[in-house]
Structure formats: structure tokens, C-alpha cells
Amino acid sequence: MKKQAEPPSCRRSSLFMIGKDSRGHWVVQDQRGTCGGLFVDRIKALRFALFENGNNPQAVVMVPGVLELNMSGNGPLPSNDDAQSKLQIA
């Protein structure tokens, strides 16, 4: 019997980024761009990221500037080139 492929799991990602998009929505995005969403406030975004990464606060970072949600599997889209170097722990 052929085993069916399992859908990708957010829990396999180790790093989640939190920031605001250009419209002011809170965004959560995993580093691979396979899991994330839009949230009404920072607390809900942080709770989601912690739940999905196994409650590991060291693997949740705040992105300065604008973070646009990108679910293409290519990772998140920070607003500027050096945003990745300025990540801050949530």
C-alpha cells in the first residue's frame, strides 16, 4: 500500500518572524515561507508563533520596518535588504 505524503507542518520550522505589513496588519511568517498569517494584534501573532514552534521564544524575532506575508515557500519579504541583520527577539 502506497503511503500518502503528509502536508507540510509549521512545527518543522525553527524560526518565526513577526512584523507589520504596509497596511498595518501584524504578520507572522516562518523562515521558509510555508506557514504564517495575518493577525489583529501583536499578542495574537506572538501566541501563534510560539504555539507553532513548540513554545520556543528564542525562535521568534521581531522584524523592524515592513514585513509582507509571502506564502510562496521562498521565505518572508522584509522591506529592506538589511532587515534580516536587524532582527530582534520578541
Backbone torsions as a table, in degrees:
resi	resn	phi	psi	omega
1	MET	NA	133.2	-177.1
2	LYS	-80.2	130.0	179.5
3	LYS	-80.8	130.9	178.3
4	GLN	-77.4	144.6	177.2
5	ALA	-70.3	138.6	178.1
6	GLU	-83.8	147.0	176.6
7	PRO	-65.5	152.4	179.4
8	PRO	-59.6	145.2	-179.6
9	SER	-110.2	138.5	175.9
10	CYS	-65.1	-29.8	-174.5
11	ARG	-66.4	-13.9	177.7
12	ARG	-77.7	-17.9	179.0
13	SER	-80.4	142.7	-178.7
14	SER	-101.0	-24.3	-175.3
15	LEU	-122.4	128.6	176.0
16	PHE	-119.9	134.5	178.2
17	MET	-106.4	142.1	178.3
18	ILE	-124.9	136.0	177.2
19	GLY	-167.6	-174.6	177.8
20	LYS	-110.0	141.0	175.9
21	ASP	-83.4	-179.0	-176.0
22	SER	-67.2	-14.0	178.4
23	ARG	-101.0	3.3	176.9
24	GLY	88.8	6.9	176.8
25	HIS	-81.1	146.0	174.9
26	TRP	-78.5	132.7	-176.4
27	VAL	-119.2	137.8	168.6
28	VAL	-120.3	134.7	-178.3
29	GLN	-145.5	131.1	173.8
30	ASP	-77.9	163.2	-173.8
31	GLN	-64.7	-22.5	179.4
32	ARG	-90.4	-11.0	-179.2
33	GLY	76.3	26.6	-179.4
34	THR	-109.8	-8.5	-176.8
35	CYS	-147.4	138.4	178.0
36	GLY	164.9	-169.7	179.1
37	GLY	176.2	178.5	176.5
38	LEU	-104.5	142.3	-175.8
39	PHE	-134.9	155.4	-176.7
40	VAL	-78.3	-23.4	177.5
41	ASP	-152.3	169.0	-176.4
42	ARG	-63.6	-39.7	-178.1
43	ILE	-61.3	-46.1	179.2
44	LYS	-65.0	-37.8	177.2
45	ALA	-63.7	-44.7	179.6
46	LEU	-64.8	-42.2	177.9
47	ARG	-59.7	-43.1	179.0
48	PHE	-61.5	-49.2	-178.1
49	ALA	-60.2	-43.3	179.2
50	LEU	-65.8	-41.8	178.6
51	PHE	-61.1	-45.1	-175.7
52	GLU	-72.0	-25.3	-178.8
53	ASN	-101.9	13.7	177.1
54	GLY	80.0	30.3	177.8
55	ASN	60.9	47.8	179.4
56	ASN	-111.8	92.3	-175.7
57	PRO	-63.1	-24.0	178.1
58	GLN	-69.3	-14.9	-179.5
59	ALA	-103.1	19.0	175.9
60	VAL	-122.0	125.0	-178.3
61	VAL	-126.3	148.7	174.6
62	MET	-92.8	134.3	179.0
63	VAL	-100.8	122.8	176.5
64	PRO	-72.2	153.2	-179.5
65	GLY	78.2	-149.6	-174.3
66	VAL	-98.9	135.6	175.3
67	LEU	-125.7	111.6	180.0
68	GLU	-91.3	137.0	178.3
69	LEU	-67.4	128.9	-179.6
70	ASN	-136.1	103.8	-178.0
71	MET	-99.0	26.9	-178.1
72	SER	-81.6	-8.8	-176.4
73	GLY	89.3	5.2	179.6
74	ASN	-101.5	8.9	-179.8
75	GLY	90.9	169.9	-177.5
76	PRO	-72.2	164.2	-179.8
77	LEU	-116.0	90.3	175.2
78	PRO	-66.2	157.5	-174.9
79	SER	-73.8	-25.9	179.5
80	ASN	-132.0	161.9	-174.1
81	ASP	-64.3	-31.9	-176.2
82	ASP	-98.7	11.9	-179.8
83	ALA	-61.5	-35.6	-179.7
84	GLN	-61.2	-33.2	-178.7
85	SER	-78.7	-9.6	-177.6
86	LYS	-110.3	19.7	-178.2
87	LEU	-63.3	140.8	179.9
88	GLN	-122.6	145.3	178.2
89	ILE	-66.8	134.0	179.1
90	ALA	-69.6	NA	NA
